[in-house]
Amino acid sequence: MKKVYLAFLWHQHQPIYKNPLNNVYELPWVRLHATKDYYDMIAILDNYPRVKANINLVPSLLVQLEEYSKGIAKDKFLELTLKPVLELSDDEKVFILMNFFMANWETMIFPYNRYHQLLEKRGKQTSEADVRRILNYFKNEDIRDLQVWFNLSWFDPYWRQHDEFINSLYIKGRDFTEDEKHKLIDKQLEICGKIVQKHKELQDRGQIEVSVTPFYHPIMPLLCDTNNALDATPNIVLPKKRFSHKEDAVWHVQSAVNYYEKIFGRKPTGMWPSEGSVCDEVVKIVSENGIKWIATDEAILSGSYKRVCENRRYLFRPYNVNVEGKNVNMIFRDHGLSDSIGFVYSKWNPDDAVKDFITKIKNIGDYAGQEYDAPLVSVILDGENCWEYYKNDGWDFLSKLYDALNKDNEIETVTITDYLNRFPPRDTITHLMAGSWINGNFGIWIGHNEDNTSWQYVGQTRDFIVEYTKNHPDFAGSELEKKVWQILYAAEGSDWNWWYGDDHSSGNDGMFDLLFRQHLMAIYSLLNEKIPDYLYKAIKGQQHMSNNRNSNFMMPTSLISPSIDGEITNYFEWKRSGVYVVGHTGGSMHQVATTIKSFNFGFDLENIYLALDLNIEQNSKEIENFNFNINFLEPVKTKVSFKFDINHNVVEFISFYENTNETRTLSLDDIKFKSIIELKIPLNILNLPEIYKNMEFTLSVDKDSMEVERWPYQSSVIIPKPTKNFNILSWTV
């Protein structure tokens, strides 16, 4: 086969957590990811000299890392870690017990006996009132161990191998001292200060290329003109007042380039536009600021260069984009392979995952190499958040993958600039569809009422600054003016709108909402002007605080008994069921390609009912590759599985009982697939105990015997035991 070239681009980013009203960092994720991801993601390459990679660093992240390393940054989590246990108030201990288990339990808590024990002692699902009631059961040594474990669990396995002190804490496991706790935090902040230098070291020796993102991670096409959202989504609902400030997008790019040059001693060559968001104006802005290449998703290529829709081989090559004489080179992300690392391989055995990835890369080389002599596969994804879903923070998978690539002569990993210098683009695009890496549009950041409200608030605050400047001549050019605009630019970052709307959710949605509004409040406060009343009111959840049909997760409101015929027989049969909409609940990451679009669930006194809506064409033969599972977790562990042939006929419908290893064949009359999959599961086949309170289950999908997705995301569906008087009142706030 011809050699195939592979470009990894790992994107490292955190939003601004610093509250401009008090300069306190509201959340600790910058320093925690520093020890879990930012350093080790490139340090691992020391072991694999033939492997090259590209790392994208956002300036707003680097600023925060610098403040932590210099002892400037303070956050409540850090302060309550350092505070001696004997000096903690009851309220502070409650905060620790409520917040110091914020980690992926399966991979970051359960593997460590002491941390797991402390979680069980507190309870997995508990309220603040519950914690206050049990506070006296926690001894001082329990609280101190929790202070340590919350920080220690965020240290990548790299540090256990390379730092004797960190390794000794893992070995010790419990009964930590105040001195050990302080030394751990010293180590954490020291690592924050080493990250840029390590990137510089590897870039200077040619093993990585460091690219950059506009300063505060804004969606540049929307800064240029919110009407750009209409390009990919003509029917989208836009904010009442159009936002159109290309000059702000220019500031973010120029500031990023200047900051990069300041810390790396050279100008950046490449840029990952925030969220891969591009349009023609973005091409002109980056070109005018010396950027030679940018990257985005294959969906943008499909909308900009129609030949790729006819022949996917066109994805695996670089392009020159020429807009009104302004040029920039572009590469396009293979979102299937990128999502495999981000969402799928974490569930696999590392050896199987590496074999699958390498095989797919070589298959692309054979396929694309028929028409292009230097095929390039671009694997671009978040370089931090995905690893917490892997065992050992992804160390096993990434080590095995890099080891395989280090030895392989048919796959050459490349830095993007080196590849473009060797193989300049031959194809030209003259118009770029406006869109992002998620679904090729901007629906995450605009269109929902909450998103549009945030755009409205930013626009109103920006207009206020402009009007204030007109009325106060001495303000123009002052340090205060620079500070005010800096805060406004931070409010233009994409992260605030990531959490608005129904697309994503975190355990800190309220805090992100508050931080966004506090940025705008700070502007009025600095100028001694009255803060508008609307900024005191939460945006998140303002519109939908009820059990409504716009939420991504709702519980059933009454008993249901739908017809099992594989299609919606009438409007009412699933109307009062529960529903879960998948694919948009991935927290800080977003999975684009999912098999399940949504599923409804409900029950009567004899059966559980489910309806699955798929992201698969009705006549597609792809369905035969999938196995669907309903995984009952409580009160007994039972799995109900089903599979279809290429004609959508049921070929398997079985239940498996974990306690007895018994498999039972279920009636094919109870499952049908036409426009949707409908099925019923008789309660009497679940081996339910006579007395129980709830049933708990998840829905998973296997492909080629490997699990590729599981829903609800990081959660489960819990339904009560069916009774005749089951009813849930819908309250509207």
N, C-alpha and C positions, 0 to 999 in steps of 0.2 A: 504494500500500500504506500501511497504518498505520505510524506510527513504531514501531520496536522498540528497546527499551532493553537495553544490554549492560553487565554488571558484570564486570570483570576483578578477580579476587582472587588476588594473587601471594603465596604463603606462603614466608617466609624463615626458615630454621631450621637450626641445627647443634646436635648434642648437646654435653654438657659434656665437654671433653677434658682438663680439669685433674685431675691425679692428687691426691686429697686427702692422700695419704701424704707427698708431697714438693712439692706445689704446682707441678709442671712440667706443661705441656700436652703430652700424648703425641702428638698429631697436629696438623698445621698448617692444617686446612681453614677455620677461621674467618678468619684473615688473608688466605688465598689467595682465598676467595670474596668477601672485602671488595673486592678490586680487580677481580674478574671479574664480580661480579653486584650486590652490595648498593647501591653508589652509582649506577652507570650505569643500573640498572633504573628509577630515577626521574628521573635527570638527563636521560635521553632525552626526557622529557615537556616539557622546556623548548622543544623544537622544534615541539611540537604542542599549542598552547594549548587547543584544543577537546576534546582527549582527556583523559578522567578515568580514574583507576584506584584500586584499593584494594590496600593493602599490609599483610600481616599479619606482625608482628614478634614473635618469641618472647623473653620477658625473659632467659632463660638465654643466648641469643645476644648480646643487647645488653650483658650483663654482661661477656662475654668480649671483645667489641669494645672496650669501655671499658678493660679491663685491657691490651690490646695498645696502645691509643692512648697510655696513660700509662706504657708501658714496664714494666708489672708482669708481664705474661704472657711466659713464656719457653717455647720448645719446642726440641727437639733439632735440628729442621730449620732453625730460625732461627739457632741458635747455630753450626751447622756451615756455614751460609751466610756468616755474618759473620766466621768465623775465617779469618785469612790462610792461603792455600794452603800457604805454606812452613812453617806451624806444625801442619798436619794430620798426624796419625799415619796409618799404613797402615790401621788399623781404621776410622778416620773416613773415609778415602777410599773404602773398601769400602762403608760405609754410604751415602755420597753416590751411588756408582755403582749401588747396589742400589735406592735409594729416590727419586732425583731425576728419575726418568722417570715418576713417578706422575701421569699426565695422560692425556687421551684422545689416543692417538698420532695418529689420523687427522686431527684438527682442531687439535691443540695442539703437535704435534711435527713431523710430516711437512711442514707448510707452511714451516718455517724450516730452511734448509739446514744451518746449523751444529748445531742441536739434533738434527736427523735424523742428521747425520753422527756425532755422539757416540753416539747410540743404536745405530747400525749397528756402530760400533767396539766397543761393549760387548757387543752381541748382544741380540736381541729375547727370546730364551728362554735364560736363563743362571742358574746357581746361584751361591751365595756362593763356593764353591770355584773355580768357573770365573773369577769376578771376581778373586779373589786371584792366580790364575795369570797373568792378563793385566794386572795392576795396573801393572807397569813400563812398559807401552806407553802409558800416559796421562801426558802431560807436565803440568807445573803449569798451563800456560795452558788445557789441556783441562778440568782440574778446575775452574778459576776460571770458565771459560765455562759449565760445567754448573751451578755455583752460581748464576750470573746467570740462565740460561735457565729453570731450574726456577721461579724467581719471576717472571720477565718474561713467560713464556707465560700466566700467570694474570692479566695485565692486559687488560681489555676493550679493543676497538678505540676506545672513547670516549676513552681516555687518550692514544692516539696522535694523536687529533685535537685534544686540549685541553691536552696537556702536552708541551712541546718536548723536555724531557730524556728522557721515556719514548720518544718518537718517535725520538730520536737513537740510542737503544740498539737499537731494531729495525733502523734503517738500518745501524748499525755491524755488528751481527750476530755479531761475534767479537772475540777479543783484548781483552776487557774488563779494566779496571784495578780494583785494590782500592777506590780512591776511588769509582768508578762503582758498584761493588757495594754499598757502604755507603750511597751516596746513593739507590740503588734501594730499599733496605729502609727508609730514612727516609721515603721517599715512600709506601711501603706502609703504614707505621704511621700516618702523617699522614692517609691516606685513612680508616683505621679510625676516626679521631676525627671525621671529617666526615659520617659516614653519618646519625647521628641528626639532626644539624642540617639536613641536606638534606631529610630527611623532614618535619621540623617546618616548614621553609620552604614546601614544596609543600602541606602540609596547611593551614597558615595562610592560603594564598591560595586554597584551595578546590579544588585540582586533584587531590589524592589524599585518601583517608581511611585512617588507620592504625588497624588493629584489633590485637587482642592474642590470645595463647594462654595457658592456665594455665602457671604459672611455669616448671616444668621439663618441660613437654610430656608430662604423664601421660595415660594412657587413663582418663579420669575415671569412666566407668561401672564399670570393673573395680576402681578404688579404692573406689567406693561399695559394690560387692558383686561378687565374681568370678562369682557365680551369674547375673549379668546376661548372661553369654556364652550361657546356655541359651536366651535369647529367640530368637535367630536360628539357633542350632545346638543343638537339643535333645540330640543324642547326643555332644556334645563331651566330652572327658575333662578334668576339672577338677583343680586341685591338691588334694592330700590334705586340706589344711586350708583352709577358706574364708577369704578375705581380705575384710573388710568394714569400711572406715573412711571413711565419708562426710566426717568431719572433716578428713581429709587433702586430699580434693578441694576442700573449702572453703578450706583454706590456700592451695592453688595458685592459686585464682581471686582471692582477696582480695589475695594478694601481687602477682599480676600487675597488678591494677587499681591498687594503690598505687604500684608501680614505674613504671607508665605515666604516672600523674599527676605523679610526681616529675620525669620527664625531658621530658614534653610540656606540662606546665602545665595539663592538663585531664584529665578522666576519659575512658576509652575508651567508645565507644558500641557497638562491635561486637566479636565474638570468633569466631575459628575454633577450636572445641574440637580439641585434639590429634587428628590423623588423622580429623577429622570425627566423632569418637566421641561419641554422645549417648544419652540415655535420659531418662525422666521426672525422675529425681533431678537430673540435670544442668540441666534447664530451671529447676527450683526454685532451685538454687544460683546460677546466673548471674543470674536475675531478682532475687534478694535482694541481689546485689552491683552492681546498677545497669546491667547489660548490657541493651541494647535489642534487639539482633539477634545471631543466630548462624547458621552455615551448615554444611551437610553435603551428602552425595551424594543423587542421585535415588533410589538403592536404598532409603534410609530413608523417603523420601516414599511409595514404592510399598508399603512394609510398614506405613505408618501411616495412609495415606489411600487407600483402595481405588479411588476414582474415577479416580486417575491410571493405574491398570492398564487401565481401559476406554478412557481418552482421554488421550493424552500431552500434550494442550494444557494440562492442569492442572499440568504441571511448570513452565511459564513464567509464574509469578506468585508473589507472596510469601504467607506464611501467618502467622497468629497461633497460637501454641501455648499453650494454657491448661491447666495441670496443677494441680488443687486451688487455683485462684485465683491462681497464679503465672503471669505472662505473659511471653513473649518472642516477637519476630518471627523468622521463619526464611525463608531462601532455600535452594534446592536446586541443586546442581551438575549441569550437563549433562555426564555423564562422556564421551560420545562426542566432543564438541567440545574438551573439556579435554584428553583423551588425544591428540587430533589434534595439538595444539601440543606436548604432552609427549613423544610417541613417534613420530608419523608425519611431520609436516612437515619434520623435520630432514633427511629423505631426498629432499625435493622441491626443485625450483626455487622460489626465494622468491616470484616473481610468480604461479606456479601455486598455491602454498600460500595466498597472500593472497586470490586470486580464489576459491578453493574455500571458504575460511573466510567471506568476505563473502557469498557466494552462500547458504551454509547459514544464516547469521544472518537474511538477508532472507526465505528460505523459511520459517523459523520464525515471523518476523513475520507473514507472510501466513497461515500455518496457525493460530498461536495467537491472532492478532488477531481472528479470527472470533468468539471468545467472551470476549475480555478486551481492554479498550481500551488497556492499557499493558503489553504482554507484555515480560517480563524474561528475558533469557538470562544465566545465571550461569556464567562460565568460571573455574574455580578450580583452581589447580595449583601445584606447586613452582615458585618463582621463581628457582631457582639451578641445580639439577643438570641440567635438560634442555638448557641452552644449550651445554654442552660437546659435544653431538652435532651441533650446527649449525656450518656454516662461519662464521668470523668471530664466534663466540660468539653467534650468533643476531641479530647487529646488522642484517644485511641484511633478514632476515625481519621483525623487529620494527619497523624503520624504515619499511618499505614498508606494513606493516599499519597502523601509527599514522598514516602519511600518508594512506592510503585512508580511514580512519575520520575523520580531521581534516577531510576534504573532503566527507564523505557526510552528507546531510541526512535520510536515512531511518533511519540508525542513530545513536542517541545514547548515548555512553558515560557512565556515572553512578557517583558514589560511592553506596554502599548506603544510608547514612543519608539522603542527599538524596532518593533514589528513594522510600524508605519514607515520608518526610515528605510527598511529593507524592502518592503512591499507597498509602495505608495498606491493609493486608491486608483482604480481605473474607471469606476462608474461615478457619475455625478447626479446629485439630486438638486433640483432648483426650487422646490417648495417643500417645506417641512410641515406635516400635520401638527397642529397644536395639541399636545396631550402629555401624559405622564407614563411611568412604567406600570401603573395600576390600571388595567382595563383600557389603556390608551386614552383616558380622559382625566378630568379634574374633579370627579364626583366626590372624592374624599374631602376636598377642601372648599367646595362651593356648591350651592344648590339646596342643601338642607337649611331649614329656617335658622338653626343655631349657627351654621357656617356663615350664612348671609348676614346674620346679626353681627358677628365678629368683624366682617368686612365693613359693615356700616359704621361700627364704632371706631375702627382704625381710620376710616375716611373722615369721620367727623373730627377726630382728634388731630389728624393731619391738617385739616382745614383750619382748626383753631390755632395751630402753631403758625401757619402762614398769616392769618389775620393778626395774631399777636405781634408778629414781627413787623407788620406794616404800621402798627400803632405804637411800637416801641423801637425807635431807630437805634438806640444804644444796644439793644439786644442782638442785633445782627452782627455776626462775626465774633461774638463773645464765647468764652468757655462754657457758659451756661447754655447757649444755643447749641453748641456741639453735643453737650450732654443730653439735652432734650431730644435732639434728632436721633442720637444713639439709642435711646430708649424706644423711640417710635420704630426705628428699624428692627429692633429686637421683637417688637410686637408684630412685625410683618412676617416673622418666621412661620414655617408651615406646621410646626408641632402643635400649636394651639388648636388648629382646626382638625388635626388628626383625631383628637378626642371628642370634638363636637359631632353632633349627628348620631346616626345609628350604626356607623361603620365599625367603630372600635370602642373598646372599654378597658379600663384598668382599675386597679384598686385605689387610684389617686385622681380620678376624673375631676372631683371637686377642687383639688389643689391646682390642677392645670388651669381650670377655669378661673380660679381666683388669681393665679399668677398673671394670666393674660390681662385681666382687668386691672390688676395692680400696676402693671406697666403703664397703662393709659392714665390711671389715677396719679401716678408719680409725676407725669408731665404737668398736669394742672397744679399739683402740690408744689413742685419746684418753682412755678411761675406765680405762686401765691394767688391762684384763681380758684373759684369754687369748683369742686369736683361734681360733674353731672350726676344726678340721682341715679340714672340708669346703670352707672358703672358699679353701684353697690349691690345690684341685683344679679344673681347667678344667671348665666346664659344656659348652662348645661341643665337639661331637664325642665327648663321653663315651659316648654310646649307640651311635653308628654309625661305627666306624672301619674298616669293611670294604666290600668290593664287594657291597653288599646291595641289596634291592629297595625300600628306602625313600629312596634318594638321588634327586636330580633328574637326575643325569647318570651313566650307567654304561656301561662298554665291553662289547662282546661277550665271551662266555667260551668259545665254540667255533664251528665252522662251522655254518651253518644252511641249510636249503633249503625254505622254507615254500611252501605252495600259494598261487598268486595267484588268489584268488576274491573278494576284497573283504570277507572276514569271517574271524573267528577260527575256523578249522576245528577245531582241537583245542588243548588247553591248552599242549602242548609245542612247537608250531611256532615260537613267538617267545620261548620261555622263556629261551633262552641268547643272545638278541640284546642289542645295546646299546639303551639307552633314554634319551631326553631329555624331561623334563617342562617345558613352557614356561609363561611367564606369571608365574613366581614367582622369577625369577633376575635381577631388574632392579636389583640393587645398592641404591642409596639412593632409587630411585624404584620404583613398582609399576604395571605396565600391567594394567588390569582387563580390557579387551576384546581378546581375541586370537582369531585364526581357528584357529590350531593349538593343540590341547590338549597333545599329546605326539606323539613319533614314535619308532618302533623302527627299528633299523638292524643289518645284519649281511651276511654274504657266504659264498659257497662258492668253489670254484675257478674258476667260470665267470661268476658274477653277483654284483651288489650288490643287496640286498633292503631295501625300506623299507615301513613301515606307518604311516600318518598317522591319528591320531584327532583329529577336528575339534570345535570349539565351535559347530557348525551342526546344527540339527535335521535328522534323516534325510530328511524330506520337503520341506525348505526349498528354495525356488527361488533363494535368495541365492547358491548355489554358482556359478551361471553368471557372476557378477561377478568371480570370482577366477581368477588364473593362478598356478600353483605352479611353483617352480623349485628344482632341485637344482644348486647352483653348485659345480662341482669346481674347486678352486684349485691343487692339486698332484696329480700331477706335471705335468699339462697343464691348461689352462683350457678347460673344457667345461661347457656348461649344458644340462641336461635339463629340458624344460618340459612341463607337461600342463594340460589345461583340460577342464571338464565342462559339459554343458548342464543345463537345469533338471530333467531326468529322471535326472541323474547318469550319463549316457552319456559316454564319452570322445570329445571332438571334436578333440583335438589331443594328440599325444605325439611330441615331436621332440627332437633334440639339435642343439646349435650349437657349432661348434668355433672358438674365438676366433682361433687362429693362421691358419686358412685361410678364415674366414668361410663355412664350409660348413654347411648345414643338412641334417639327415637325418631322415626319418620313421621312427619306431620301431613295432614290432608292437603292435597294440591288444590282443593276447592276453596281453601282459606287464603290463597295468595294469587293475585292476578297482576299482569303488567300490560297496559296499553299506552295511554298517555302518561300515566303515573304508575308507581307500584303501590298497590293496596294489599294489606294483609291483616289477618286477625290471629291472635295467639290465645288459645283457650287458657284461662287461669288454672284449670285443673291439670294442665300438663307441666306446670312450673314447680311442682312439688312444694308449694307454699306451706309454711307452718299454720296451725290453726289460729295462733295469735301473732299478729304483726301490725305495725303501724304504717309503714311506707314501703313502696317498691322503688328501686333505684336502677337506672340503666343508662347505657351509652349506645351509640350507633357507630360502627366502624366499617371500613371498606378495605378489603385485601385485594391486591393485584399480584398475580403470579406467586401466591402464597405469602406475600409480604404485606403488612399493614401499611397503607399509604395515607389514611386519614381517620380521625376519630372525633366525634361530635357528641355533646357540646364541647367547645374548646376549653380545655383545662377544667372541666366541670362534669356534671351528670344531670340527667332528668330524674327528679324525685316526685313521685305521684303518691297520693294517699291510698290506703286500702279502700277499694270500692264499697260503698254503702248506699242504701236506698235514698238517704237524705243528703247525699253529696251535693254541695252547691258552694260556689264562691261568689260573693258579692263584689261587683266592680265599683270601686270608689274613685271618684274624680276629684283631684285637688286643683 
